[in-house]
Amino acid sequence: MKQFSTIEKLDTGILYTLELAASISVLLLAFGLIASMANVLTKGSVFTDNFIMQRVWAWTQCIAIDASVAGTIIRTFRFHAEGERVKFFLYGLLSALLLFTAAIVSNIEAVQQTLNITLDHAYLHVFVPVEALIWIRSIAIVLLIVAHAMRHVSMKTKDENPLPREITLTPQVVEALRSLILEVTITQEQETPRIPETTAGTPTPEDTRETVFAKLSNLLPGVTDEEKRAVLAAYDEGIKRRNICGHLHWGSSKYSTVVKPVLDAYERLQQTA
């Protein structure tokens, strides 16, 4: 009820308290496990001969287990909504065990208080043996520690080849793509100038180099005779196309404007029948 700010703040505080209790319970459970192990290894000297430790152990374990019930249920539904299946099943099983033991213990206490009988006689009124109840509670303690550790581990597998996100085609994106395509097209056309078809025959042995230069001048009027002679001379020496600019100490920009057009036209003149 959001119209009551006081109740909303109270609910937020309760939720915070439940989450805090669920987190602190791990420390209390760890303390209980350590104390139990020490009691076993010392043949009962930790709890058997120490009344205070018995009470401390009982209270810490009850607080740790029973205060975690609400937080465990909340996390069960949270992990279900997030798609964390392993954590969802783990917390679901843990919630079922905690609720089951809480219901049985509450029933035993209610029977004892209602019938005004001893605790030993109250155990006879439940359908679950005390040993089984202790086993279930011990398993719940271990699962609580495991569940708390699993909270900090991501179980989702990352896709090695994730699909690209959808792109919204806005007018700005369309205009940018169009400009990019036009720029690439213009660049390709500048790098590879088209050579017009020619009906000239293959140069005969009688054709001199000057005749070849004259034909090249008709095809490539923008290239000087000195540049043509230099390119053909390097080509006759066996210099590779890509190395001619370096051989002639030219800039790399002259490859697309001088070297490539001259050699393409020269080879076309030789191959044209």
Secondary structure, DSSP 4 states (H G I P E B T S, - for coil): -TT-HHHHHHHHHHHHHHHHHHHHHHHHHHHHHHHHHHHHHTTTTTTTT-HHHHHHHHHHHHHHHHTTHHHHHHHHHHHHHHT-HHHHHHHHHHHHHHHHHHHHHHHHHHHHHHHT--HHHHGGGSSS-HHHHHHHHHHHHHHHHHHHHHTTS--PPPPSSPPPPP----HHHHHHHHHHHHHHHHHHHHHSPPPPP--PPPPPTT--HHHHHHHHHHH-TTS-HHHHHHHHHHHHTT--HHHHHHHTT--TTHIIIIIHHHHHHHHHHHH--
